[in-house]
Structures are given as structure tokens and as C-alpha cells.
Amino acid sequence: MSIETPPADAPRRRFLATITTGILSIIGGILGVIGGGAVLSSTGGRQEDWLAASALHDLPDNEPTAVTLSVMRVDGYREALVRRTIFLVKTGESEVAAFDATCTHLGCLVGWDPQGQVFKCPCHGGIFDRSGAVMEGPPPEGLMKIATRVDGNRVMVQA
Ligand code: FES
């Protein structure tokens, strides 16, 4: 009859296995938090809420009106209140178009020229028509359109 004796280093092996498992668990937890934060920031980096931008009856027909919104932005783990200038254009009885006022060339803010009936960028001469399409200058694409909806007398925009 033989009796097996555990190797002399068995307690040490169990100790190392426990420590290794603990360290791997901590690393896995850290990676989970970082990965979870990246997923949340990629889907929640922009707040997709509807914001009240104007009263419908305050908007003149077919005349772009500049409005400045305060929008909460989430950037990674930071939150910041940023100002965003947009143009609202009442195109029908209860229809409103909206454009971001940021020029698509290098980011200057465009202004509405009521004489020329165009949006003009003061930086490099970019000109956009009232639908936001590029007419002249270096901007590579038209002004960014913003989703709108009208709730009663309130014009809502998707920030
Ligand atoms: S930033 Fe508007 S034309 Fe350059």
C-alpha cells in the first residue's frame, strides 16, 4: 500500500494560483470599465435630445433666423455646456428647416445676408444658398441640416 504525499511546493503553487487569478480578475475589471466607458461615450457622446429652439410665431416666413442653443456635450467622462448657433427657416405653415451655422470649410460661423439672400462665411468667402448648399468658395459641402419638429407653437430641434 502506497500513500501519496503532496509535493513539498503544493502550498506555494496554490498561493501563486490564487494571486494570479486575483491579478487577472483586477485587470479584467479595469478593461471592462474602460471598454464600457468607450461604448457609452461612442453612443452617448452627443446628447440626442430635442431642444426648444424658438416659438413658431416668432419666425418670419422664409427668412433665416439665427438662434443660439446651449447643449450639454459628453466627451469621455467630461460634460460641458457648449453654445451652438443654428439658423431656423420657416418654410411653411408649420414647417421649419434648420441648419448649423458652422461653415464646413474650417468652422467659422456663417451669417445670413438679407440683401444677397445667401449665407456668407466671413473667413474665406464661402457662400451658401438658403437651402444650405454651397454656391461659391472652398467649403467642401453644404451647411449641416438639423432635424426639426413643431409641437404646437414650439419649434424643436435635435441637438
Ligand atoms: S471657414 Fe468658411 S470659407 Fe473657410
Backbone and ligand atoms as CSV (ligand in chain L), in Angstrom:
chain,resi,resn,atom,element,x,y,z
A,1,MET,N,N,0.845,-1.168,0.000
A,1,MET,CA,C,0.000,0.000,0.000
A,1,MET,C,C,0.894,1.236,0.000
A,2,SER,N,N,0.536,2.109,-0.972
A,2,SER,CA,C,1.358,3.308,-1.032
A,2,SER,C,C,0.511,4.539,-0.734
A,3,ILE,N,N,1.064,5.398,-0.036
A,3,ILE,CA,C,0.393,6.658,0.297
A,3,ILE,C,C,1.112,7.776,-0.441
A,4,GLU,N,N,0.264,8.518,-1.254
A,4,GLU,CA,C,0.876,9.622,-1.991
A,4,GLU,C,C,0.975,10.833,-1.092
A,5,THR,N,N,2.093,11.422,-1.133
A,5,THR,CA,C,2.270,12.654,-0.360
A,5,THR,C,C,2.281,13.824,-1.336
A,6,PRO,N,N,1.656,14.893,-0.982
A,6,PRO,CA,C,1.662,16.058,-1.876
A,6,PRO,C,C,3.079,16.580,-2.019
A,7,PRO,N,N,3.365,17.153,-3.197
A,7,PRO,CA,C,4.706,17.713,-3.360
A,7,PRO,C,C,4.956,18.783,-2.311
A,8,ALA,N,N,6.179,18.972,-2.028
A,8,ALA,CA,C,6.540,19.914,-0.962
A,8,ALA,C,C,6.153,21.348,-1.298
A,9,ASP,N,N,6.053,21.641,-2.648
A,9,ASP,CA,C,5.760,23.032,-3.007
A,9,ASP,C,C,4.270,23.264,-3.306
A,10,ALA,N,N,3.363,22.333,-2.920
A,10,ALA,CA,C,1.926,22.475,-3.198
A,10,ALA,C,C,1.325,23.734,-2.590
A,11,PRO,N,N,1.580,24.079,-1.338
A,11,PRO,CA,C,1.010,25.327,-0.810
A,11,PRO,C,C,1.480,26.559,-1.570
A,12,ARG,N,N,2.717,26.530,-1.992
A,12,ARG,CA,C,3.239,27.671,-2.746
A,12,ARG,C,C,2.535,27.796,-4.099
A,13,ARG,N,N,2.287,26.619,-4.757
A,13,ARG,CA,C,1.592,26.638,-6.049
A,13,ARG,C,C,0.167,27.168,-5.878
A,14,ARG,N,N,-0.511,26.725,-4.821
A,14,ARG,CA,C,-1.881,27.215,-4.579
A,14,ARG,C,C,-1.875,28.725,-4.333
A,15,PHE,N,N,-0.883,29.181,-3.583
A,15,PHE,CA,C,-0.764,30.611,-3.298
A,15,PHE,C,C,-0.547,31.403,-4.597
A,16,LEU,N,N,0.370,30.915,-5.466
A,16,LEU,CA,C,0.645,31.609,-6.733
A,16,LEU,C,C,-0.573,31.581,-7.644
A,17,ALA,N,N,-1.309,30.455,-7.664
A,17,ALA,CA,C,-2.516,30.364,-8.493
A,17,ALA,C,C,-3.563,31.348,-8.009
A,18,THR,N,N,-3.716,31.493,-6.694
A,18,THR,CA,C,-4.694,32.441,-6.144
A,18,THR,C,C,-4.306,33.876,-6.486
A,19,ILE,N,N,-3.021,34.189,-6.325
A,19,ILE,CA,C,-2.550,35.548,-6.640
A,19,ILE,C,C,-2.748,35.839,-8.133
A,20,THR,N,N,-2.389,34.876,-8.994
A,20,THR,CA,C,-2.539,35.071,-10.445
A,20,THR,C,C,-4.002,35.286,-10.819
A,21,THR,N,N,-4.889,34.471,-10.242
A,21,THR,CA,C,-6.317,34.638,-10.516
A,21,THR,C,C,-6.800,36.008,-10.058
A,22,GLY,N,N,-6.341,36.450,-8.906
A,22,GLY,CA,C,-6.734,37.772,-8.397
A,22,GLY,C,C,-6.270,38.899,-9.305
A,23,ILE,N,N,-5.008,38.816,-9.738
A,23,ILE,CA,C,-4.478,39.859,-10.630
A,23,ILE,C,C,-5.235,39.877,-11.954
A,24,LEU,N,N,-5.504,38.700,-12.520
A,24,LEU,CA,C,-6.251,38.654,-13.784
A,24,LEU,C,C,-7.665,39.198,-13.607
A,25,SER,N,N,-8.273,38.944,-12.456
A,25,SER,CA,C,-9.615,39.485,-12.204
A,25,SER,C,C,-9.587,41.001,-12.151
A,26,ILE,N,N,-8.564,41.560,-11.495
A,26,ILE,CA,C,-8.450,43.028,-11.416
A,26,ILE,C,C,-8.233,43.619,-12.809
A,27,ILE,N,N,-7.342,43.008,-13.604
A,27,ILE,CA,C,-7.096,43.506,-14.963
A,27,ILE,C,C,-8.383,43.424,-15.796
A,28,GLY,N,N,-9.099,42.304,-15.668
A,28,GLY,CA,C,-10.361,42.158,-16.396
A,28,GLY,C,C,-11.374,43.224,-15.991
A,29,GLY,N,N,-11.433,43.531,-14.698
A,29,GLY,CA,C,-12.354,44.568,-14.226
A,29,GLY,C,C,-12.006,45.928,-14.787
A,30,ILE,N,N,-10.699,46.252,-14.787
A,30,ILE,CA,C,-10.262,47.554,-15.329
A,30,ILE,C,C,-10.592,47.647,-16.820
A,31,LEU,N,N,-10.289,46.584,-17.581
A,31,LEU,CA,C,-10.592,46.597,-19.013
A,31,LEU,C,C,-12.099,46.714,-19.257
A,32,GLY,N,N,-12.893,46.075,-18.392
A,32,GLY,CA,C,-14.351,46.171,-18.525
A,32,GLY,C,C,-14.840,47.591,-18.322
A,33,VAL,N,N,-14.285,48.282,-17.328
A,33,VAL,CA,C,-14.689,49.675,-17.073
A,33,VAL,C,C,-14.281,50.567,-18.233
A,34,ILE,N,N,-13.034,50.387,-18.728
A,34,ILE,CA,C,-12.565,51.211,-19.851
A,34,ILE,C,C,-13.393,50.920,-21.103
A,35,GLY,N,N,-13.603,49.633,-21.397
A,35,GLY,CA,C,-14.395,49.271,-22.568
A,35,GLY,C,C,-15.825,49.755,-22.466
A,36,GLY,N,N,-16.415,49.635,-21.294
A,36,GLY,CA,C,-17.791,50.119,-21.083
A,36,GLY,C,C,-17.880,51.613,-21.268
A,37,GLY,N,N,-16.892,52.345,-20.774
A,37,GLY,CA,C,-16.873,53.803,-20.937
A,37,GLY,C,C,-16.744,54.195,-22.395
A,38,ALA,N,N,-15.914,53.443,-23.147
A,38,ALA,CA,C,-15.762,53.746,-24.573
A,38,ALA,C,C,-17.068,53.513,-25.317
A,39,VAL,N,N,-17.766,52.430,-24.990
A,39,VAL,CA,C,-19.046,52.145,-25.651
A,39,VAL,C,C,-20.059,53.227,-25.312
A,40,LEU,N,N,-20.120,53.590,-24.034
A,40,LEU,CA,C,-21.077,54.623,-23.639
A,40,LEU,C,C,-20.752,55.957,-24.282
A,41,SER,N,N,-19.455,56.309,-24.341
A,41,SER,CA,C,-19.120,57.605,-24.924
A,41,SER,C,C,-19.341,57.600,-26.423
A,42,SER,N,N,-19.184,56.424,-27.092
A,42,SER,CA,C,-19.414,56.420,-28.537
A,42,SER,C,C,-20.899,56.547,-28.853
A,43,THR,N,N,-21.756,56.062,-27.974
A,43,THR,CA,C,-23.192,56.189,-28.234
A,43,THR,C,C,-23.775,57.410,-27.548
A,44,GLY,N,N,-23.125,57.862,-26.483
A,44,GLY,CA,C,-23.691,58.979,-25.746
A,44,GLY,C,C,-22.862,60.235,-25.831
A,45,GLY,N,N,-21.889,60.268,-26.789
A,45,GLY,CA,C,-21.046,61.444,-26.913
A,45,GLY,C,C,-21.836,62.678,-27.276
A,46,ARG,N,N,-22.878,62.482,-28.020
A,46,ARG,CA,C,-23.736,63.603,-28.364
A,46,ARG,C,C,-25.068,63.370,-27.701
A,47,GLN,N,N,-25.510,64.401,-27.066
A,47,GLN,CA,C,-26.822,64.316,-26.459
A,47,GLN,C,C,-27.841,64.461,-27.588
A,48,GLU,N,N,-28.702,63.472,-27.773
A,48,GLU,CA,C,-29.623,63.464,-28.894
A,48,GLU,C,C,-31.002,63.938,-28.478
A,49,ASP,N,N,-31.066,64.822,-27.519
A,49,ASP,CA,C,-32.355,65.295,-27.053
A,49,ASP,C,C,-32.914,66.367,-27.974
A,50,TRP,N,N,-34.228,66.498,-27.921
A,50,TRP,CA,C,-34.887,67.580,-28.638
A,50,TRP,C,C,-34.874,68.808,-27.725
A,51,LEU,N,N,-34.513,69.938,-28.310
A,51,LEU,CA,C,-34.481,71.185,-27.558
A,51,LEU,C,C,-35.456,72.176,-28.172
A,52,ALA,N,N,-36.113,72.941,-27.316
A,52,ALA,CA,C,-36.974,74.013,-27.804
A,52,ALA,C,C,-36.071,75.130,-28.307
A,53,ALA,N,N,-36.213,75.490,-29.593
A,53,ALA,CA,C,-35.332,76.485,-30.189
A,53,ALA,C,C,-35.997,77.841,-30.371
A,54,SER,N,N,-37.315,77.840,-30.549
A,54,SER,CA,C,-38.000,79.108,-30.819
A,54,SER,C,C,-39.504,78.882,-30.748
A,55,ALA,N,N,-40.212,79.991,-30.656
A,55,ALA,CA,C,-41.668,79.928,-30.845
A,55,ALA,C,C,-41.930,80.058,-32.342
A,56,LEU,N,N,-42.852,79.259,-32.857
A,56,LEU,CA,C,-43.122,79.269,-34.299
A,56,LEU,C,C,-43.550,80.653,-34.770
A,57,HIS,N,N,-44.397,81.322,-33.994
A,57,HIS,CA,C,-44.891,82.628,-34.450
A,57,HIS,C,C,-43.823,83.726,-34.399
A,58,ASP,N,N,-42.660,83.444,-33.786
A,58,ASP,CA,C,-41.561,84.420,-33.783
A,58,ASP,C,C,-40.731,84.368,-35.061
A,59,LEU,N,N,-40.942,83.345,-35.886
A,59,LEU,CA,C,-40.107,83.183,-37.079
A,59,LEU,C,C,-40.776,83.823,-38.292
A,60,PRO,N,N,-40.063,84.700,-38.997
A,60,PRO,CA,C,-40.625,85.247,-40.234
A,60,PRO,C,C,-40.617,84.181,-41.325
A,61,ASP,N,N,-41.531,84.313,-42.285
A,61,ASP,CA,C,-41.592,83.338,-43.382
A,61,ASP,C,C,-40.351,83.425,-44.255
A,62,ASN,N,N,-39.740,82.272,-44.494
A,62,ASN,CA,C,-38.606,82.140,-45.431
A,62,ASN,C,C,-37.423,83.059,-45.161
A,63,GLU,N,N,-37.270,83.500,-43.948
A,63,GLU,CA,C,-36.133,84.364,-43.606
A,63,GLU,C,C,-35.330,83.665,-42.505
A,64,PRO,N,N,-34.097,83.243,-42.795
A,64,PRO,CA,C,-33.310,82.558,-41.768
A,64,PRO,C,C,-33.118,83.406,-40.515
A,65,THR,N,N,-33.327,82.791,-39.387
A,65,THR,CA,C,-33.199,83.465,-38.095
A,65,THR,C,C,-32.165,82.719,-37.265
A,66,ALA,N,N,-31.161,83.448,-36.809
A,66,ALA,CA,C,-30.102,82.823,-36.004
A,66,ALA,C,C,-30.598,82.604,-34.575
A,67,VAL,N,N,-30.294,81.427,-34.036
A,67,VAL,CA,C,-30.657,81.075,-32.662
A,67,VAL,C,C,-29.435,80.416,-32.029
A,68,THR,N,N,-29.127,80.793,-30.796
A,68,THR,CA,C,-28.014,80.153,-30.092
A,68,THR,C,C,-28.577,79.227,-29.018
A,69,LEU,N,N,-28.142,77.977,-29.078
A,69,LEU,CA,C,-28.605,76.965,-28.118
A,69,LEU,C,C,-27.475,76.627,-27.154
A,70,SER,N,N,-27.833,76.250,-25.953
A,70,SER,CA,C,-26.861,75.692,-25.013
A,70,SER,C,C,-27.098,74.192,-24.964
A,71,VAL,N,N,-26.071,73.443,-25.308
A,71,VAL,CA,C,-26.200,71.997,-25.440
A,71,VAL,C,C,-25.178,71.318,-24.536
A,72,MET,N,N,-25.631,70.321,-23.767
A,72,MET,CA,C,-24.715,69.552,-22.914
A,72,MET,C,C,-24.025,68.496,-23.769
A,73,ARG,N,N,-22.692,68.535,-23.768
A,73,ARG,CA,C,-21.914,67.553,-24.513
A,73,ARG,C,C,-21.168,66.660,-23.535
A,74,VAL,N,N,-21.148,65.362,-23.835
A,74,VAL,CA,C,-20.393,64.415,-23.027
A,74,VAL,C,C,-19.211,63.963,-23.868
A,75,ASP,N,N,-18.004,64.217,-23.349
A,75,ASP,CA,C,-16.777,63.876,-24.055
A,75,ASP,C,C,-15.988,62.944,-23.140
A,76,GLY,N,N,-16.076,61.652,-23.401
A,76,GLY,CA,C,-15.446,60.695,-22.491
A,76,GLY,C,C,-16.157,60.744,-21.154
A,77,TYR,N,N,-15.452,61.167,-20.131
A,77,TYR,CA,C,-16.059,61.255,-18.802
A,77,TYR,C,C,-16.365,62.695,-18.416
A,78,ARG,N,N,-16.139,63.646,-19.344
A,78,ARG,CA,C,-16.392,65.048,-19.050
A,78,ARG,C,C,-17.718,65.484,-19.634
A,79,GLU,N,N,-18.355,66.408,-18.976
A,79,GLU,CA,C,-19.560,67.030,-19.500
A,79,GLU,C,C,-19.305,68.523,-19.596
A,80,ALA,N,N,-19.769,69.121,-20.651
A,80,ALA,CA,C,-19.572,70.564,-20.820
A,80,ALA,C,C,-20.788,71.146,-21.524
A,81,LEU,N,N,-21.142,72.347,-21.098
A,81,LEU,CA,C,-22.228,73.073,-21.738
A,81,LEU,C,C,-21.618,73.894,-22.871
A,82,VAL,N,N,-22.007,73.607,-24.105
A,82,VAL,CA,C,-21.451,74.334,-25.246
A,82,VAL,C,C,-22.567,75.110,-25.940
A,83,ARG,N,N,-22.148,76.208,-26.573
A,83,ARG,CA,C,-23.114,77.025,-27.305
A,83,ARG,C,C,-23.051,76.631,-28.778
A,84,ARG,N,N,-24.214,76.543,-29.377
A,84,ARG,CA,C,-24.299,76.138,-30.776
A,84,ARG,C,C,-25.233,77.108,-31.488
A,85,THR,N,N,-24.743,77.720,-32.555
A,85,THR,CA,C,-25.577,78.658,-33.317
A,85,THR,C,C,-26.170,77.930,-34.508
A,86,ILE,N,N,-27.465,78.088,-34.675
A,86,ILE,CA,C,-28.162,77.469,-35.803
A,86,ILE,C,C,-29.033,78.532,-36.481
A,87,PHE,N,N,-29.480,78.217,-37.675
A,87,PHE,CA,C,-30.450,79.067,-38.367
A,87,PHE,C,C,-31.746,78.295,-38.524
A,88,LEU,N,N,-32.848,78.938,-38.193
A,88,LEU,CA,C,-34.171,78.373,-38.405
A,88,LEU,C,C,-34.807,79.106,-39.573
A,89,VAL,N,N,-35.451,78.350,-40.458
A,89,VAL,CA,C,-36.141,78.950,-41.602
A,89,VAL,C,C,-37.555,78.379,-41.634
A,90,LYS,N,N,-38.541,79.253,-41.443
A,90,LYS,CA,C,-39.939,78.814,-41.506
A,90,LYS,C,C,-40.309,78.666,-42.981
A,91,THR,N,N,-40.519,77.435,-43.408
A,91,THR,CA,C,-40.744,77.157,-44.831
A,91,THR,C,C,-42.206,76.862,-45.152
A,92,GLY,N,N,-43.045,76.791,-44.137
A,92,GLY,CA,C,-44.454,76.502,-44.364
A,92,GLY,C,C,-45.248,76.863,-43.122
A,93,GLU,N,N,-46.546,76.567,-43.165
A,93,GLU,CA,C,-47.430,76.903,-42.049
A,93,GLU,C,C,-46.888,76.367,-40.721
A,94,SER,N,N,-46.479,75.118,-40.732
A,94,SER,CA,C,-45.880,74.537,-39.523
A,94,SER,C,C,-44.668,73.687,-39.896
A,95,GLU,N,N,-43.884,74.206,-40.832
A,95,GLU,CA,C,-42.655,73.518,-41.245
A,95,GLU,C,C,-41.476,74.460,-41.074
A,96,VAL,N,N,-40.441,73.918,-40.462
A,96,VAL,CA,C,-39.240,74.722,-40.204
A,96,VAL,C,C,-38.020,73.890,-40.576
A,97,ALA,N,N,-37.116,74.504,-41.334
A,97,ALA,CA,C,-35.828,73.874,-41.631
A,97,ALA,C,C,-34.796,74.473,-40.688
A,98,ALA,N,N,-33.757,73.721,-40.409
A,98,ALA,CA,C,-32.704,74.226,-39.528
A,98,ALA,C,C,-31.340,73.816,-40.071
A,99,PHE,N,N,-30.386,74.733,-39.950
A,99,PHE,CA,C,-29.013,74.490,-40.382
A,99,PHE,C,C,-28.054,74.879,-39.273
A,100,ASP,N,N,-26.984,74.124,-39.164
A,100,ASP,CA,C,-25.903,74.529,-38.269
A,100,ASP,C,C,-25.180,75.696,-38.931
A,101,ALA,N,N,-24.834,76.716,-38.149
A,101,ALA,CA,C,-24.183,77.906,-38.701
A,101,ALA,C,C,-22.685,77.717,-38.884
A,102,THR,N,N,-22.184,76.533,-38.602
A,102,THR,CA,C,-20.745,76.286,-38.721
A,102,THR,C,C,-20.375,75.995,-40.174
A,103,CYS,N,N,-19.477,76.791,-40.714
A,103,CYS,CA,C,-19.022,76.588,-42.087
A,103,CYS,C,C,-18.310,75.241,-42.187
A,104,THR,N,N,-18.571,74.534,-43.270
A,104,THR,CA,C,-17.991,73.197,-43.436
A,104,THR,C,C,-16.558,73.248,-43.953
A,105,HIS,N,N,-16.034,74.465,-44.169
A,105,HIS,CA,C,-14.633,74.558,-44.590
A,105,HIS,C,C,-13.728,74.419,-43.369
A,106,LEU,N,N,-13.642,75.478,-42.554
A,106,LEU,CA,C,-12.774,75.413,-41.383
A,106,LEU,C,C,-13.480,75.816,-40.096
A,107,GLY,N,N,-14.793,75.872,-40.138
A,107,GLY,CA,C,-15.532,76.016,-38.889
A,107,GLY,C,C,-15.895,77.416,-38.452
A,108,CYS,N,N,-15.728,78.429,-39.284
A,108,CYS,CA,C,-16.197,79.770,-38.902
A,108,CYS,C,C,-17.729,79.774,-38.902
A,109,LEU,N,N,-18.308,80.755,-38.249
A,109,LEU,CA,C,-19.764,80.858,-38.239
A,109,LEU,C,C,-20.224,81.706,-39.417
A,110,VAL,N,N,-21.160,81.177,-40.180
A,110,VAL,CA,C,-21.704,81.924,-41.308
A,110,VAL,C,C,-22.782,82.872,-40.802
A,111,GLY,N,N,-23.065,83.883,-41.607
A,111,GLY,CA,C,-24.138,84.828,-41.294
A,111,GLY,C,C,-25.083,84.925,-42.478
A,112,TRP,N,N,-26.307,85.337,-42.220
A,112,TRP,CA,C,-27.292,85.492,-43.295
A,112,TRP,C,C,-27.186,86.896,-43.868
A,113,ASP,N,N,-27.066,87.003,-45.180
A,113,ASP,CA,C,-27.018,88.290,-45.869
A,113,ASP,C,C,-28.395,88.533,-46.483
A,114,PRO,N,N,-29.209,89.407,-45.872
A,114,PRO,CA,C,-30.573,89.588,-46.391
A,114,PRO,C,C,-30.608,90.251,-47.760
A,115,GLN,N,N,-29.592,91.073,-48.100
A,115,GLN,CA,C,-29.579,91.684,-49.432
A,115,GLN,C,C,-29.328,90.629,-50.512
A,116,GLY,N,N,-28.294,89.833,-50.291
A,116,GLY,CA,C,-27.944,88.824,-51.281
A,116,GLY,C,C,-28.764,87.549,-51.160
A,117,GLN,N,N,-29.517,87.407,-50.055
A,117,GLN,CA,C,-30.313,86.199,-49.807
A,117,GLN,C,C,-29.435,84.941,-49.821
A,118,VAL,N,N,-28.270,85.046,-49.184
A,118,VAL,CA,C,-27.352,83.905,-49.082
A,118,VAL,C,C,-26.717,83.900,-47.688
A,119,PHE,N,N,-26.195,82.750,-47.327
A,119,PHE,CA,C,-25.355,82.652,-46.127
A,119,PHE,C,C,-23.928,82.930,-46.572
A,120,LYS,N,N,-23.225,83.794,-45.815
A,120,LYS,CA,C,-21.834,84.111,-46.161
A,120,LYS,C,C,-20.918,83.745,-45.006
A,121,CYS,N,N,-19.774,83.181,-45.368
A,121,CYS,CA,C,-18.759,82.893,-44.353
A,121,CYS,C,C,-17.730,84.020,-44.384
A,122,PRO,N,N,-17.440,84.631,-43.251
A,122,PRO,CA,C,-16.522,85.772,-43.243
A,122,PRO,C,C,-15.053,85.374,-43.390
A,123,CYS,N,N,-14.736,84.106,-43.270
A,123,CYS,CA,C,-13.316,83.722,-43.214
A,123,CYS,C,C,-12.660,83.592,-44.589
A,124,HIS,N,N,-13.254,82.805,-45.484
A,124,HIS,CA,C,-12.608,82.567,-46.781
A,124,HIS,C,C,-13.585,82.726,-47.944
A,125,GLY,N,N,-14.672,83.425,-47.704
A,125,GLY,CA,C,-15.576,83.750,-48.805
A,125,GLY,C,C,-16.561,82.660,-49.207
A,126,GLY,N,N,-16.760,81.666,-48.380
A,126,GLY,CA,C,-17.743,80.633,-48.699
A,126,GLY,C,C,-19.151,81.222,-48.740
A,127,ILE,N,N,-19.939,80.813,-49.748
A,127,ILE,CA,C,-21.312,81.298,-49.889
A,127,ILE,C,C,-22.238,80.092,-50.055
A,128,PHE,N,N,-23.342,80.126,-49.311
A,128,PHE,CA,C,-24.325,79.036,-49.345
A,128,PHE,C,C,-25.691,79.634,-49.694
A,129,ASP,N,N,-26.507,78.888,-50.427
A,129,ASP,CA,C,-27.852,79.385,-50.715
A,129,ASP,C,C,-28.767,79.133,-49.505
A,130,ARG,N,N,-30.026,79.530,-49.618
A,130,ARG,CA,C,-30.919,79.450,-48.459
A,130,ARG,C,C,-31.239,78.009,-48.043
A,131,SER,N,N,-30.941,77.041,-48.931
A,131,SER,CA,C,-31.130,75.640,-48.554
A,131,SER,C,C,-29.867,75.064,-47.922
A,132,GLY,N,N,-28.805,75.896,-47.817
A,132,GLY,CA,C,-27.558,75.452,-47.192
A,132,GLY,C,C,-26.556,74.880,-48.177
A,133,ALA,N,N,-26.902,74.819,-49.481
A,133,ALA,CA,C,-25.991,74.255,-50.487
A,133,ALA,C,C,-24.883,75.253,-50.807
A,134,VAL,N,N,-23.701,74.732,-51.116
A,134,VAL,CA,C,-22.551,75.576,-51.457
A,134,VAL,C,C,-22.775,76.227,-52.821
A,135,MET,N,N,-22.560,77.549,-52.884
A,135,MET,CA,C,-22.632,78.266,-54.162
A,135,MET,C,C,-21.244,78.670,-54.640
A,136,GLU,N,N,-20.398,79.112,-53.699
A,136,GLU,CA,C,-19.052,79.566,-54.056
A,136,GLU,C,C,-18.104,79.302,-52.897
A,137,GLY,N,N,-16.812,79.304,-53.248
A,137,GLY,CA,C,-15.792,79.253,-52.203
A,137,GLY,C,C,-15.338,77.839,-51.874
A,138,PRO,N,N,-14.498,77.751,-50.857
A,138,PRO,CA,C,-13.835,76.482,-50.539
A,138,PRO,C,C,-14.633,75.454,-49.724
A,139,PRO,N,N,-15.804,75.782,-49.167
A,139,PRO,CA,C,-16.471,74.754,-48.352
A,139,PRO,C,C,-16.722,73.475,-49.164
A,140,PRO,N,N,-16.362,72.327,-48.621
A,140,PRO,CA,C,-16.490,71.071,-49.366
A,140,PRO,C,C,-17.926,70.560,-49.438
A,141,GLU,N,N,-18.778,71.021,-48.554
A,141,GLU,CA,C,-20.170,70.558,-48.575
A,141,GLU,C,C,-21.066,71.613,-47.945
A,142,GLY,N,N,-22.367,71.418,-48.112
A,142,GLY,CA,C,-23.340,72.382,-47.625
A,142,GLY,C,C,-23.417,72.419,-46.108
A,143,LEU,N,N,-24.165,73.399,-45.620
A,143,LEU,CA,C,-24.356,73.511,-44.171
A,143,LEU,C,C,-25.086,72.278,-43.666
A,144,MET,N,N,-24.707,71.853,-42.474
A,144,MET,CA,C,-25.311,70.645,-41.904
A,144,MET,C,C,-26.784,70.907,-41.555
A,145,LYS,N,N,-27.660,70.038,-42.057
A,145,LYS,CA,C,-29.083,70.163,-41.734
A,145,LYS,C,C,-29.341,69.542,-40.359
A,146,ILE,N,N,-30.296,70.113,-39.669
A,146,ILE,CA,C,-30.660,69.647,-38.328
A,146,ILE,C,C,-32.125,69.242,-38.355
A,147,ALA,N,N,-32.423,68.107,-37.740
A,147,ALA,CA,C,-33.814,67.635,-37.703
A,147,ALA,C,C,-34.659,68.585,-36.861
A,148,THR,N,N,-35.861,68.835,-37.315
A,148,THR,CA,C,-36.774,69.723,-36.580
A,148,THR,C,C,-38.139,69.057,-36.462
A,149,ARG,N,N,-38.911,69.537,-35.523
A,149,ARG,CA,C,-40.322,69.181,-35.444
A,149,ARG,C,C,-41.036,70.344,-34.754
A,150,VAL,N,N,-42.306,70.473,-35.044
A,150,VAL,CA,C,-43.085,71.553,-34.467
A,150,VAL,C,C,-44.120,70.950,-33.540
A,151,ASP,N,N,-44.064,71.340,-32.283
A,151,ASP,CA,C,-45.041,70.914,-31.278
A,151,ASP,C,C,-45.886,72.125,-30.916
A,152,GLY,N,N,-47.080,72.208,-31.488
A,152,GLY,CA,C,-47.918,73.378,-31.226
A,152,GLY,C,C,-47.229,74.617,-31.753
A,153,ASN,N,N,-46.856,75.507,-30.845
A,153,ASN,CA,C,-46.165,76.726,-31.257
A,153,ASN,C,C,-44.660,76.635,-31.021
A,154,ARG,N,N,-44.188,75.485,-30.549
A,154,ARG,CA,C,-42.765,75.366,-30.233
A,154,ARG,C,C,-42.025,74.664,-31.367
A,155,VAL,N,N,-40.904,75.263,-31.762
A,155,VAL,CA,C,-40.031,74.629,-32.744
A,155,VAL,C,C,-38.956,73.876,-31.971
A,156,MET,N,N,-38.904,72.577,-32.215
A,156,MET,CA,C,-37.933,71.723,-31.528
A,156,MET,C,C,-36.852,71.324,-32.520
A,157,VAL,N,N,-35.617,71.284,-32.051
A,157,VAL,CA,C,-34.514,70.825,-32.903
A,157,VAL,C,C,-33.773,69.709,-32.177
A,158,GLN,N,N,-33.204,68.831,-32.985
A,158,GLN,CA,C,-32.428,67.746,-32.385
A,158,GLN,C,C,-31.002,68.245,-32.200
A,159,ALA,N,N,-30.590,68.351,-30.966
A,159,ALA,CA,C,-29.269,68.917,-30.655
A,159,ALA,C,C,-28.170,67.897,-30.859
L,1,FES,S1,S,-14.196,78.697,-42.872
L,1,FES,FE1,FE,-15.836,79.259,-44.170
L,1,FES,S2,S,-14.953,79.507,-46.103
L,1,FES,FE2,FE,-13.316,78.920,-44.818
